[in-house]
Amino acid sequence: MNEPASASIFDQPAGRAARLFAITPRAAILIAVALLGAAFMLAVQNDRLVRAEKLRQAAVQAQILAESVAAPLAFDDKPATREYLAALRSNPEVKAAGVYNEKGAFVAGFSTAEVSLPAAIHVTLPSISGRDVIVTEQVAQGGTALGSVYLRTSLESWPRRALRYVGIALVVLMASLLIAVLGSSYASLREAHAKLQAEIRTREQAEEALRQSQKMEAMGQLTGGVAHDFNNLLMVASSGLDLMERTSDPAKIERLKNGIRQAVDRGAKLTQQLLTFARRSPMHPEIIDIGQRIYGMDALLDRSLGEHIVVDLRLPSGLWPIEVDPSQFEVALLNITLNARDAMPQGGTIVIDAENVASAGNEPDQVRISVSDSGTGIPADMIAQVFEPFFTTKGVGQGTGLGLSQVYGFARASGGEVRIESEPGRGTTVSLVIPRSQKLPAIPERAAATTPAAVKQQCILLVEDDDHVAEMITEMLVALGYESERAVSADAAMVRLEQSISFDLVLSDMVMPGKRNGMDLVREINARWPKVPTLLMTGYSAAAASASNDNIRLLLKPFAIEDLSAQLEAASAEKQPG
């Protein structure tokens, strides 16, 4: 499914660009006023610059004229003076030019019809009169004043000045048009944005309804499959107990007990499968020998797959060790074989083989464990979906759709991958590919068998809030030769311990009502009575993960009496001196 289009248009690159250029009408007016003000200021500043430049140019021309006529004035050479003045007539900006003697009397000059030369002048600062620039300059030679010159030029012609202002006006006009276009586009963009927002809300509602429908469908598939599997297990256990009450044949009783035990084991495996899918099951990786581990599963596979399925183990010697959670490895392999069994309703052979895969390039060495069947196979268009949670080709209520998703989660958590090859009508091969471990598997030590008579009479404080569970665990402790006393909560256990530290071990559930839970109880006992051994038990995965992170010894429910005995002895041994 695509991601819901819950983001605004402005969250997209095109939307961000539109937001940058989107201008409200009020902003457009303000920008237009600002542009007009800027144009006016530009015109004023331009006029100042033009005036200053014209004054400078006229002053330079006057200086040049004064230097040119210095010699003619010194020798009273009026023809030469008029020649220098005549050179200025070709400049249309010069309206009048004159030369005056040392007394300020007129010597020679010219003027246009619109202005006239003064009869006499004194040297003054340059000035502007209307649209004309008037400059006077002293004529001197060797420090002796010989006279003065008069120069009158136009400030700027009207065509040039009009052209300059027309250019500014055009810039303002274009800017105003651009603002108007942007303002209009903003209105259109705002309307389009409103429509898009409405479409987004409609789409979100439709997608939410679709997701809810998919959730309900998935939950229906899950609950139907779990109910189907657990009903089968409860049927085995219930009918087995009924039949045990009606027979005294030891062989038949033993077969019924084995059937009940198998049902309980399958229920535990199903719970573990659900927890693994929910990613609530803590991982406890160990270095394992693959061949030894799979050969040790033969009885479980025989009971789980039925008599019409033959398991062919092809496990060569010298397989490299891998580092995985042993119990989850077994659950993953069992899930693959159960799917292979379901693909062969008339029976057949399941081949389990393994091989070492040497590294290629930068890839690490790997071990591949493959499970092959000769069943119905999987269509090509479904292979990509088989590892999705809740996906199953079985009928409603005949599977949870979590088996292969658990396999996928286990492989990824172990640093490997799972591969599948299938051809309709010819069977399927599912392969677990796990990285090789450079460590060697630990060699298990053979512990001396203990019997209840050989166990020292020890007293255990059992902390359990469920009456039925407490009763069964108490019977287990009695069978193992322990005495026990029960507390219904961690708070009650603390009260009992404060009264007397007469217990050799505290066995506590984790999730209980009250101010304290099992974790709090163990931590407080370790802080106040560090020599008292403790052992936690739980069937709740999140609590198990918390205990594992704190390195607290833990027993997972449901457990067998042998597991209880081993954990009690291990917990007691940890607190023994030496």
N, C-alpha and C positions, 0 to 999 in steps of 0.2 A: 504493500500500500504506500502511496506517496505521502510525503509529509503534509499535514494540514496547512492550508494557506492562511495562517493566522497572522502573518506579518503584514504591516501596512505597506502600501505602495512606496512610501518614502523610505522603507528599509531596503529597497532594491536600488542598484546603481542608477537606473533610469529615473527612479523616484527621487533619489537624492539630487540629481541634476535638475529635475523639475522643481524641487523645493528651493534650490538656489536662485532660479529665475522666476519663481512665482512672486508677483508683486500685487499687493492689495490696492484698490483704488485710492485709498488715503495715502498710501506710500507713493503711488504714482504722482499725485498732486504735489506732495512734498518734494519729490525728486525734480519735478518740472520747475517748481519755484526755486529750488536750489540751482538748477541749471541756468534759469534766467538771471538770478543774482550773480552767478559765476560769470555769465556772459557780460553783464554790465560792468563788473569789476575788471574783466579782461579788457573791455573797451576803454575804460578810464585809464588803466595802466598802459594800454597801448598808446593812447594819446600823450601821456606823459613821456613815454619813451620817444615818440616821434618828435615832440617839441624839443626834448633835450638833444636829440641827434641833429635836428635842423639848426639849433643854436650853435652846436659844435661845428657843423659844416660851414655855416655863414662866417663864424669867427676865423676859421682856417682860410676861407676865401679872402676875407678882409686883410689878414696878415700877408697873404701872398701878394695882393694888390699893393699894400703899403711898401713891401720890399721892392716890388717892381718899379714903382714910380719914385723911389727915393732919389735916384740919379737925375731923372728929368726935372724934379723939383729943385734939386741943388743947383742945376744950371739953367733953370727957368725955361726948360725945353717943352713948350706946350704941345707941339705936334707929337712928340714921343709919348707924352702923357696920354693924349687922346688915343694913340694906338693901343696902349695897354688897356684902356677902358673899352675900346672897341672889341677886344677879345672876349669880354664878358657878355656882349650883346647876343651871342649865339646861345647862351643859356636861357631857356624860357622862364626859369624860376627867378631870375634876377630882374626886378622891376625898376631899380634905380641904382646908379653908382656914380660917385663924384669924388673929386680930389680938391682939397682946400690947402691954402698956404699956412705958414706958421701963425698968422693972425686969425685964421679961421675963415678967410674970404674965399669964395668960390674961384676955382681955377679952371676945371673942365669936368664934364660928366654927361650922363644921359639918363632919361627916365621914360617909362611908358606913359600912355595917355591917362591912365587911371591914377597915377601918383605924380608928385612933383618933388624936385630936389630942394632942400632948404638953402637959403642964401648964405648962411654961415652956420658952423657947427662947433661944438666942443666934444671932446672925447668922453663918452659915457659908457656905462656897462651895457652889454647886449640886452635887448628887450624885444617883446612881442607886442605888436599893435594890431589887433584884430586877427587877420589870417596872415600877417606879414612879420618877418623877423628883421629887426633893424640893428646893425652892428656898426660902430665907429672904431677906428684904429689909428693910432699915432704913427706918423712917418718920421723916422729918425735915422741918422747916420753918424756913427762915431760919437754917440751921446748927445748929438745936436738935433733938436727938434726941427724938422723941415716943414711939417704940415700934418694933415690928417686925411683919412679916406672915409667915405660914407658908402654903406652897402645895405640895400633893402631887397630881400628875397621873399618869395611866397612860402608859407609854412607847409602846405600840402595842397595839391590840386584836388578839386572836388571829385572828379572821376575816381582817382586813386583812393580817396577817403571813403567814397561810397562803396567801392569794390571791397575794401577791407571790412566794412560793416555788413555788407551782404554776405560775405564768407562766414562771419560770426553768426549771423541770423540763420544761415543754412544749417550750421552745426546744431544750433538750438532747436531748429525745426525738426531735423532728423532725430535728435535725441527725444523730442516730445512725441514724434510718431512711434519711435521704438517703445517708449513708455506706454503709449496707448495700446500698442499691440500686446505688450507684456501684460498689461492690466486686463485686456480682453482674454488673453490665454489663461490668466489666473482664474477667471470666472469659469472658463470651460474646464480647466484642470480640477477646480474645486468640485464642479458638478460630476466629472468623471470619477474623482476620488470618492465622492459620496456613493456613487453607484457601485464602485469596486468594493467599498467597505460593506455595503449591503450584500453583495454577492459573496464576499468572504464569510460574513456571518451565516449566510444560508449554507455555504459549503461546509463550514465548521459544524453546524448543526447536523447536516447529513452525514458527515464523517463520524461525528460522535455517536450518532444512532447506529451507523454501520459497525463501529468498534464495539459498542455495547452488545449488538447482535452477535458479533464474533465471539465476544467474551462469554456470552450466555451459551452459545453453541459449544465453545471449548469446554466450559464448565460442565455442560450436560454430557459431553463425550467423556470427560474425566470422571465425573461422579458415577456415570453409568458403568464405565470400565472398572473402577475401583469397587463399586458395589457388587458387580458380577464376580470379580475375583475373590473378594472377601466372603461373599455368600457361599461360594464353592468351598473355601477353606473352613468356614464355620460349619458347613454341612459335613465335611469330613470329620472335624473335631467332635461335633454333637453326636453324629451317628456312631462314631467310634466309642464314645463314652457310654452310649446306650447299649451297644453290643457288648462292651466289657462287663456291664452289670448283669448281662444275661448268659454269660458263659463262664465256665471254670477251666476251660482247656488252656493250659499255659502257652502252647504254641500259638493259638488263636489270639490270646491276650497280647502276646508279644507282637504279632502282626498288626493288631489294632493300635498298640502303643506307637509302633513305627509310623503308621499312617497319620496319627495325631501329631507326632513330632514333625513329620514332613510338612503337614499343613501349617504348623506354627512357624517352621523355618521359612516357608513360602510367604507367610504373612509378614514376617520380619523383613524379608527381602523386598517385598512390595513397598513397605514403609520406607526402607532405605532408598528405594528407587524414587519415591516421591520427594524425599528430603534432598537427594542429590539433584533432582530437577530444580527444586526450589533454591539450590545452592546454599542449603543450610547444614549440610552434612560436613563435619570437619574432616580434612584429609590428614591421614597418618602414613606418609610414605615410608616404605621400607625397601631394602635391597632383597629381591626375591629371585629364586631359581624358577624360570618359567616352566620347564618340564616337570619339576617336582610339584609345583603348585597345581598345574593342570591335571597331572596324574592323581593328585589328592582330591580332585573334584569328581572322580569317576562315579562314586556312589551317589553324589548329589545330582549329577547329570542323568544317571540311570533312573532315579526316582522321579525327576522332574519331566523327563522327555517321554517316558512310557515304554512299554514293551515293543511297540511297533517301530521304534526308531533305534537304529544301530549307530553307535558312536565309534568312529575310526580315528584313533589318536596317532599322528605321525610326527613325533617330536624327536628330532635327532639329538644326539649327545653333543656337548660343547656349545649349547646356546648361551649367548651373552646374558649377563644379569641385567635387570631393569629396576628402576626405583619408582614404585607406585604404591598406592594404598592397596594392600592385599585384598581386603574385603570388597572394596569397590571394583577391583580387577575381576574378582570372581562374579560379582553382580553383573558387570558389563559382559563378560563371556557368557554367563547364563542367559542374559537377555538376547544376545545374538543367537544362541542355540535354540531358544524358545521360538524366536521368529522363524528360524529355519525349520523347526518342527511343524509350525503352523502352515508353512508353505508346502508341506508334504502330508496332506490329510490321510492318504492311503499308506503312509509309512515310507521308510527309505533309510538312506545312510547319510549321516552328517560327518564330514571329514574336518578334523581340527589339526592343522599343521602349523609349524613355525620354522623360521629360518633367519639367519643373520644376514643383514644387508650392509655391506661395506660402504664407507663414505664415498661420495662423488664430489670432488672439488672441495668447497667449504662446508658441505653438509656433514653432520655428525654421523657416526655409526648408529644403526638402528636395528631393532628386532621386529619382525613382522609376524603376527599371529593371525591366521586366516581361518574362517569357518565357512565351509562350502556345503551347499545342499543341491539336490537334484529336483527341486520343487517347481512351482509354477512360474517363478521369476517375477520381475517387476517391470512394468512398461517404462520405456525411456522417459516419457513425460512426467513420471512420478519419482524418478530416482532423486531429483533435486529436493524433494519434499520429505523424504523418509526420515530425516533427522530433525524435522520441525516438531516442536511440542504439540501433542494432541493429534498429530496426523496418524491415521491408521487406515488400512484397507479392510479391516475387519468390520463386522456389523456392529450396530449400536449395542453397548453393554457387553461386548466381547473383547475389549482391550482398552487400556488407558491412553494409548498413543504416546507413552513416555519411555518405552523401552529403549529405542534407538537414540532418543534425545539424551537419555542418561549415558549411553555409550559415547555419544559425541562430547558431552560435558566432561566425562571422565578422561577421554583422550586429550582434550585441550588442556585440562587441569594438570595432566601428567607431562605436558610438553610435547605431545605427539599429535597424531591425527587419525581419523578413521576414513577408510576408503571402501567403496562399494562397486562391484561389477555384477551386472545381471543381464540376462537375456530371457525374454518370455518363453516359457515352455522348456527351458534347459537349466534353470537354476540360478542361484545367487551366491556370490562370495563376498563376505564382509571381512575386512582386514583392519586390525589394530596395528599401527606403526608407532612404536615407542622408542625414544632415544636409549642407546646403550649406556649403562652405568659403569664407570671405571672401578667402582667398589665391588667387593666380593660379598656374597650373602653371609650373614652370621650363621654359625653352626649352632643349632639349638642344643642346649644342655639337657640331658636326661635327668629329670628330677625323680627322687625316690618316691614311690607311691606311699601315700599316707592313708590311714584308715581312721575312722572316728575314734577308735580306742587309743591310737598313738598320738592324738592331738591333745595338747595340754588343755585342761578345762579353762577356757577363757570366757569373759563376759563382755558382750558387745552391746553398745547402746544403739538401737535401731531407731532412726528418725524417719517416719513415713506417715503421711496424712491419710492415705487410702487404706481402709480397713482390710479389704480383700488382699491387696498387694502385701500389706504388712503381715497378714496371716500366712501367706505362702512363703515369704522370705523367712519368717520365724521357723516354719517347718524345715526349710532348707538348712538353717543354722543348727537346728536340733539334730538333723541328719548328719551334719558335719562334726557334731560333738561340741558345739558352742552353747553357752548360755546367753540369753539376751533379755534386754528390757526395752520397752518401746516408749518413745516420745512422739506425740502427734504433730509437733511443729518444732522449728529451730528455736523459737523462743522458749518452749517448754524444755527442750534439751539443754539450753544454757542454764535454766533454773536448776535442773537435775545435776548438771556438772558442778555448779557452784556449791551444791549441797555436799557432794562427795565425788572425788576423782577416783572412782573404784572400777573404771571400765578399761579394758585392754585395747579397745578400738571403738571408733564412732563410725557407723555406717549410715549415711544420710542421703535422702532424696534431695534434688536440687530445687524444684519448683514447689513451694508450699505457701500457705497463707500465713500472714503475720508480718512483723516488722523485718524479720530476717529471712533470707532464703538459705539454701544449702551452701552457696559460695560464701555468704557472710559468716555462717556458722564455722566453716572450716578455717577461714582466715582468723576468726577470733580465737578458735582453739589453738591454732599454730602460734598465735601471739602470746596467749596466756599459759597454755600447757603444751609446749613444743614437743614433749616426749610422747604425747598421746597420738597414735596413728589415726588417720582419717581416710575414708573412702567414700566418694560420691557416686551416686547412680542416677541415671536420668534416661528418659525416652524423648526428651525435647532437644532438638538439634541445636538451636541457638545457645542453649545453656551448655551443651556439650562443647561447642566451639569456645565459649568463654572459659570453661575449665581447662581445655587444652591449651589455651593461650597463657594461662597462669601456671602450667605444669602441675596441675592437681590430678592425682590418680582418679580415674573415672571408669565406671562400669556401665555399659549401655544396655538399656532395657529393650527387648526382653533378653534375659541371659539364662544360661544353663547352670546347674548346680556346680559343675566342674569349673566354669568361669568364675563363679562366686568364690569357690575355694581357693583358686589360684590367686585371685586379686586380694583376698584377705591375707593370705600368707605373704604376698609381695608387699602389701602395705605395712604389715607388722615388721617384716624384715628391714624395711627402710629406716625405722625408728629404733632398731636395736643397736646398742653401742658396739663399736669395733667394726 
